[in-house]
């Protein structure tokens, strides 16, 4: 029993190691393994607890009398009720590979909270703090090495090359920053428990965490740390200090309480100096903000570019404003876990939102209101405020850890205005919250022995690891195999996708998204004949299945419509079904351009079946133009549809109208790959080579594109130019 108790203690601490876990050769190799492991560990921990508790092991059951400890359970209960009445409990429970959140992960995190409340003693809490500190330091070191790899075009072993801003072992810059923003204060707390070289190493680790946060260029965490830092220095700098000054002026060497007062006075002096430095740095930053916004170092550039007109900031403000209205439209129960995409798709506007597909609002509090209604939102806020209250109370009682946990909770509270939780960060938050219920005078007690139940219950819990973690892991590996062989071996890729579906896990939606990207971005361009036909059949099969299973998912409808509309030679196409798919996509997300273009293309294809000059042909083109004009009226600030309409006007023989539409598109153009492609296509068609060259450069600025590069080289060679200037 004693040995099993030690194993149980380490299983309780095991999720603290998860930030270092990643497995290449999977879909989402940096986040998905963490989710699978967290869920499996939760079941193992619960099984061990059940065995120990039912066989007479002592735990701190009295702590559950504290009503503040009921908050996580109440939050979880509201989440389940909201999801039961939401769009789809299945998806709410399981989530997706990419996010790995949902009710299952939430249940594991809350379950861990109660296991830790019942199990924590001071020694185990201290061990958690130390483990989290060392792990956070190593995660920061990894992220810095990743940044150096990117900077120097190196190829370091075990360092994953980032896709965009560096995200370390978390795979996403915002995820990494939000985790490290918490780990920073844990590291400072742990350093006080060591001496000599270990203490210096942890202080260095805290420094690495700050550097890593800066390198992620995540403004929400940087602003949160700055605000918390200023508040901390103000509290220290403005505290009473007369007694300490008298102590410092005395001729005798201070000792005992006098030495403590002298130390406090010195801390105040350091705090005042730190505040002065921060004021100077902040002043210089604002004075030279215009110049700093153009420096090549992204963290400084992103900070300096913060304004209401900045694209990212404007996008977030629009998102919060419109999604808040959506939340108020369904205030009691929300949409259920993992269903923020439903209101997002409804309010999506390509001229106001940068993310084309998104299932979070970039505000954890708004996310909770959207998912779980007003009750869930208030309980989540209550969790954060209770953490702050208990940590401050510990600090006022003279416990140093309370001070660091208060700062950690403050950072968590502020940064979650701009980012959102992952399972890793929410677990750490709840684990430290559980530590605030540790009382030295508490006594452990035992339950009545139930040996038979002590065997059956753990066995059942351990068996649940198969559907919860092992089967999803298998599906994930098969999905990656399908992606890996999409060109080299199409039958193998298709078979892997179908085997993944046959496992009956929650991989369905992402297999559909994966099939869409494989077909539209790679296979349709690089395959032909029977291989292309098989790829098309695989994509339509999976997406059609998801179209029926997830009728609320606008993304599936849009993707299916695009795949159906690009059917290769030899494929049968049910045009009535395609029309139905397009109609649903327009109903669920009315401002998405793809569905409108497909609808217009149906009219054009119908028109092209008639000879040139026929009334039916002209009527078909006019119908297509009317469809595009409706979209222009719906989204008047978007440049892309003007170029599409210009192409159609030109094809109809109305060159002056085409030029007018294209001119309006140029006026509205502020960037964007889709608009650049449409514009380049139009200007190459009408042989306006200067404008074509400009928009081809715009395409290459967004993505590497062999065809665009080849066209640009020919045009520049013909014109003898390469300036990249905007055409007049």
Secondary structure by P-SEA (a helix, b strand, c coil): caaaaaaaaaaaaccccccccccccccccccaaaaaaaaaaaaaaaaaaaaaaaaccccccccccccccaaaaaaaaaaaaaaaacccccccccccccccccaaaaaaaaaaaaaaaacccaaaaaaaaaaaaaaaaaaaaaaaaaaaaaaaccccccbbbbccccccccccaaaaaaaaaaaaaaaaaaaaacccaaaaaaaaaaaaaaaaaaaaccaaaaaaaaaaaaaaaaaaaacccaaaaaaaaccccccaaaaaaaaaaaaaaaaaaaaaaaaaaaaaaaaaaaaaaacccaaaaaaaacccccaaaaaaaaaaaaaaaaaaaccccccccccaaaaaaaaccccccccccccccccaaaaaaacccaaaaaaaaaaaaaaaaaaaaaaaaccaaaaaaaaaaaaaaaaaacccccaaaaaaaaaaaaaaaccccbbbbbcccccccccaaaaaaaaacccccaaaaaaaaaaaaaaaaccccaaaaaaaaaaaaaccccaaaaaaaaaaaaaccccccccccaaaaaaaaaaaaaaaaaaaaccccaaaaaaaaaaaaaccccccccaaaaaaaaaaaaaaccccaaaaaaaaaaaaaaaaccccccaaaaaaaaaaaaaaaaaaaaccccaaaaaaaaaaaaaacaaaaaaaaaaaaaaaccccaaaaaaaaaaaaaacaaaaaaaaaaaaaaccccaaaaaaaaaaaaaaccccccccc
